[in-house]
Amino acid sequence: MNTFHFQKPYFRLSTSPIIIRDNNQVEIGKVRRLYYHRVDQIMSLFIDRWAIDVVVESKDRVIRIQSKRISSWLRNKWTIHIQDQQQHVSFQLEDHSMVRMNPHFVFQLRGKSYSVKKKFANRQVTILDDDSGVAVAVIYYESMLPIQITRMTLELKEDSSLSPYEAICVYYILDLSIQ
């Protein structure tokens, strides 16, 4: 398993970059919350989950993943654009949650369908390959101490077609939409 670490900000509305590190504590990229307009940032102070958009970049800025929320009163959807030197890929992340405490997101990427699930009273998020039912990525808190509550670990399966940037982007959108 490939292991990556990052630390979430204490303030949910923060746009400061979150550094993604590998197992050797070497920086591989950044993720941050994005507001397209100043109005979105102001409205997010008053209305929870008004604007949930995320940008993920590799350290050398070769890979860039950007999400854009599609407005819907019934179900949340995001269009996620992945840009690297070879290709430009887009996919839709859909919220299939029945209850906010038990979120369930679904997306299709490179011909495979994935489910992102977080069970009630369980602090870990699992990204499952729907075809095989195998966990491709698991994101969990490193420690339960109050000081270290925001340190997260991503364990990515070695033969996974999902990159750590894509997994963290999907996780961060889920995390911002359920809190």
Secondary structure by P-SEA (a helix, b strand, c coil): cbbbbbbbbcccccccbbbbbcccccccbbbbbbbccaaaaaaaacccccbbbbbbbcccccbbbbbbbcccccbbbbbbbbbcccbbbbbbbbbccccccbbbbbbccccbbbbbbbcccccbbbbbccccccccbbbbbcccccccccbbbbbbbccccccaaaaaaaaaaaaaacc
